[in-house]
Amino acid sequence: MTQEARRTPRLPLRLRRRPVLWEQQRPTWRDARPARIADAVKAALARPSGNWFVLGAARDIGAHRAFGRTVAGVEVVAWRDAGGRLIAGPGACPHLGAPLAQAPVSCGILRCRWHGLALDGAPFAGWEPFPAHDDGLLAWVRLDAAGGERPLAQPVLPARPHPAGTVAAVYTGTGGCEPEDVVANRLDPWHGAWLHPYSFADLTVVDPPAGPGGEPSDGLTVEVSFKVTSRTVVPVTARFTAPEPRTVVMHILAGEGKGSVVETHATPLGPDALGRPRTAVIEAIVATSRRPGFALARAAAPALRPLMRAAVRRLWRDDLAYAERRWQLRSSGRTPG
């Protein structure tokens, strides 16, 4: 038995003496200072993205039909060429504006349904591809005109565990807000056990030491327990960071699932019919474990992914309401703090 195995408890569960009623939790509103959250959001928004936006799950873009999404008001189409390479470009046909997202793909060639214009990913007939990147889990597109930043050759990617030892799933939801409202939600971990009592308990934000110049440390470290039942929990230590302006990442530092990652990406879509902003939340869950039994979980990944997405969907039902409310307050000049 390895030293690591000896340190790992046989069961990750912890039994609480009695469940803590929702209203009897320790209030966290004094810790969740509005200025502190605002400063964290401001720092995240100042980081470079290189004009890269997440399109969606890489597995959702296949070789037989096109994938379409409006990103920052730009209609984008994506598909795979004959070698499986990700291709992205304008979603309107350069001929008469037909929706290329409805076009079939055969042998890597996309053919417009209106008049048969064929695209293989190279510039043709006024159609110019956008830079695209497949990181193995998510598909990205670079929109320089929409981003307005200095372009980067690749998106800013967080560290992930090796894919061979993980089970991964991607959830996508849409809310009436802007990306910064989604980022603000994720940079407020203090709301976890209050807004999501069905999932979290015993949440404490651990203030890291300041940097050498007295500046606050980048990121937030959280000790929290994931609920299994009202009395049974799985305690972990997690860290939240924002590597770029539309991404917040949670790394599990200690406890069950050490090394697992949850990436929350906020992609602006465009205004709705009433002119209100819409944002896609694209969350990638990359679960891993050092336990021998996790190999069974990997083997059952196709059955586990829908369950993982369902759990995330429940959380984002509440978190999108938070983000939408924040946008409503901001847009009406009523931002608290």
SELO-996044 format. One line per 4 residues: for each residue y, x, z of C-alpha. Coordinates in steps of 0.05 Angstrom, whole numbers, plus 5000, padded with zeros to 4 digits. Layout:
<rs>
Y:X:Z | ...
</rs>
This chain:
<rs>
5000:5000:5000 | 5068:5028:4981 | 5125:5037:5030 | 5164:4983:4994
5106:4934:5001 | 5101:4949:5075 | 5175:4932:5084 | 5169:4866:5046
5149:4807:5091 | 5086:4772:5069 | 5124:4706:5067 | 5199:4704:5050
5209:4639:5088 | 5246:4633:5154 | 5236:4572:5199 | 5299:4547:5233
5291:4515:5301 | 5327:4453:5279 | 5366:4433:5217 | 5442:4438:5223
5476:4373:5205 | 5526:4378:5148 | 5585:4359:5192 | 5564:4409:5246
5568:4471:5201 | 5618:4524:5216 | 5682:4508:5176 | 5698:4560:5124
5767:4536:5102 | 5803:4590:5142 | 5763:4644:5109 | 5771:4615:5039
5844:4632:5036 | 5877:4605:4972 | 5915:4670:4962 | 5851:4711:4968
5816:4669:4915 | 5877:4670:4870 | 5881:4746:4875 | 5807:4753:4857
5817:4707:4797 | 5879:4745:4775 | 5841:4811:4778 | 5784:4781:4737
5831:4754:4684 | 5864:4822:4677 | 5799:4857:4657 | 5784:4868:4583
5734:4825:4545 | 5741:4859:4478 | 5749:4788:4448 | 5675:4772:4460
5654:4701:4477 | 5584:4675:4495 | 5558:4627:4441 | 5496:4605:4478
5425:4624:4494 | 5396:4674:4444 | 5332:4634:4439 | 5371:4573:4416
5391:4608:4352 | 5331:4611:4307 | 5311:4627:4236 | 5303:4556:4209
5367:4520:4225 | 5439:4537:4239 | 5472:4535:4307 | 5544:4511:4314
5596:4513:4369 | 5672:4511:4370 | 5697:4571:4410 | 5770:4577:4430
5786:4525:4376 | 5748:4565:4322 | 5689:4531:4288 | 5631:4580:4290
5562:4578:4257 | 5505:4625:4275 | 5435:4637:4249 | 5382:4693:4240
5372:4733:4177 | 5303:4749:4150 | 5297:4807:4199 | 5317:4765:4259
5387:4795:4264 | 5440:4749:4293 | 5494:4727:4243 | 5557:4689:4260
5617:4668:4221 | 5665:4611:4206 | 5632:4543:4212 | 5668:4511:4153
5643:4523:4083 | 5696:4562:4043 | 5684:4516:3984 | 5705:4447:4010
5699:4454:4085 | 5629:4426:4096 | 5600:4436:4166 | 5555:4496:4160
5523:4481:4227 | 5485:4425:4191 | 5459:4472:4138 | 5385:4491:4133
5363:4563:4137 | 5306:4592:4096 | 5284:4665:4094 | 5350:4684:4127
5393:4647:4076 | 5438:4590:4098 | 5451:4539:4044 | 5508:4490:4048
5483:4418:4043 | 5542:4395:4001 | 5537:4441:3940 | 5485:4494:3956
5530:4553:3969 | 5483:4607:3997 | 5502:4656:4052 | 5460:4715:4074
5509:4741:4127 | 5550:4785:4080 | 5620:4768:4057 | 5616:4719:3999
5661:4669:3964 | 5715:4674:4017 | 5667:4670:4076 | 5673:4730:4124
5624:4741:4182 | 5647:4751:4253 | 5619:4809:4295 | 5559:4783:4334
5515:4811:4389 | 5447:4790:4416 | 5435:4821:4485 | 5364:4793:4488
5384:4733:4530 | 5452:4710:4506 | 5485:4708:4438 | 5558:4731:4433
5612:4726:4380 | 5675:4767:4374 | 5737:4728:4355 | 5795:4777:4351
5848:4726:4331 | 5830:4680:4388 | 5820:4735:4440 | 5883:4774:4423
5858:4837:4459 | 5838:4905:4435 | 5769:4895:4404 | 5707:4926:4436
5645:4945:4396 | 5601:4906:4445 | 5612:4855:4500 | 5619:4877:4572
5549:4866:4599 | 5526:4866:4672 | 5465:4904:4696 | 5400:4864:4691
5329:4878:4713 | 5281:4900:4658 | 5259:4838:4618 | 5185:4854:4626
5189:4838:4700 | 5231:4775:4698 | 5232:4701:4686 | 5297:4680:4652
5329:4613:4636 | 5397:4592:4608 | 5435:4529:4627 | 5494:4502:4588
5543:4449:4612 | 5612:4427:4592 | 5673:4410:4635 | 5745:4388:4626
5778:4452:4650 | 5795:4522:4628 | 5752:4585:4638 | 5794:4609:4696
5777:4546:4735 | 5703:4562:4727 | 5716:4634:4748 | 5755:4609:4809
5696:4566:4829 | 5648:4624:4828 | 5697:4669:4865 | 5699:4619:4922
5629:4628:4952 | 5655:4597:5018 | 5643:4527:4989 | 5568:4538:4980
5537:4505:5041 | 5591:4451:5044 | 5591:4429:4971 | 5516:4443:4959
5481:4426:5025 | 5417:4410:4987 | 5412:4483:4965 | 5447:4529:5014
5454:4540:5089 | 5481:4592:5138 | 5531:4622:5090 | 5574:4680:5112
5620:4722:5068 | 5616:4795:5090 | 5682:4831:5080 | 5667:4899:5049
5707:4960:5071 | 5772:4973:5035 | 5777:5027:4982 | 5804:5097:4996
5875:5074:4983 | 5869:5012:5027 | 5859:4967:4967 | 5808:4911:4974
5738:4925:4949 | 5718:4894:4883 | 5672:4835:4893 | 5647:4791:4949
5584:4801:4989 | 5550:4739:5017 | 5494:4727:5066 | 5464:4659:5052
5398:4622:5058 | 5368:4582:5001 | 5339:4517:5026 | 5266:4500:5014
5264:4443:5065 | 5314:4421:5118 | 5283:4472:5166 | 5254:4524:5119
5300:4574:5085 | 5298:4639:5046 | 5354:4687:5069 | 5385:4735:5019
5445:4780:5011 | 5483:4771:4945 | 5544:4802:4913 | 5593:4768:4866
5633:4808:4816 | 5674:4792:4754 | 5662:4846:4701 | 5707:4811:4650
5755:4751:4649 | 5704:4697:4632 | 5644:4722:4671 | 5623:4722:4744
5557:4755:4763 | 5515:4747:4826 | 5466:4803:4841 | 5414:4793:4896
5420:4857:4938 | 5369:4842:4993 | 5317:4791:5011 | 5270:4752:4967
5284:4762:4894 | 5320:4828:4904 | 5346:4851:4837 | 5353:4781:4809
5417:4763:4772 | 5456:4700:4758 | 5509:4706:4704 | 5561:4652:4696
5599:4655:4630 | 5657:4608:4615 | 5670:4597:4541 | 5732:4559:4520
5716:4506:4468 | 5780:4471:4450 | 5818:4408:4468 | 5787:4340:4471
5815:4278:4437 | 5869:4272:4492 | 5889:4345:4487 | 5853:4366:4551
5817:4433:4551 | 5741:4437:4549 | 5699:4496:4573 | 5625:4510:4565
5591:4538:4626 | 5533:4582:4602 | 5493:4607:4661 | 5437:4657:4654
5387:4662:4711 | 5345:4725:4711 | 5294:4722:4767 | 5251:4779:4790
5208:4798:4850 | 5168:4857:4875 | 5113:4811:4900 | 5046:4817:4863
5042:4741:4855 | 5105:4742:4812 | 5061:4760:4752 | 5035:4688:4756
5107:4662:4753 | 5120:4704:4690 | 5057:4675:4659 | 5082:4605:4674
5153:4619:4649 | 5153:4564:4595 | 5139:4512:4649 | 5187:4544:4699
5248:4548:4654 | 5261:4472:4653 | 5255:4471:4729 | 5304:4529:4735
5353:4494:4689 | 5346:4429:4728 | 5363:4464:4793 | 5424:4497:4762
5446:4431:4730 | 5448:4399:4798 | 5493:4454:4825 | 5540:4451:4766
5547:4376:4772 | 5587:4391:4835 | 5617:4457:4812 | 5645:4428:4748
5678:4372:4789 | 5710:4428:4830 | 5733:4465:4767 | 5759:4401:4735
5798:4382:4797 | 5828:4452:4800 | 5852:4445:4728 | 5882:4376:4742
5921:4406:4800 | 5944:4466:4761 | 5964:4426:4700 | 6007:4379:4742
6040:4435:4782 | 6004:4418:4846 | 5964:4482:4856 | 5953:4491:4932
5963:4556:4968
</rs>
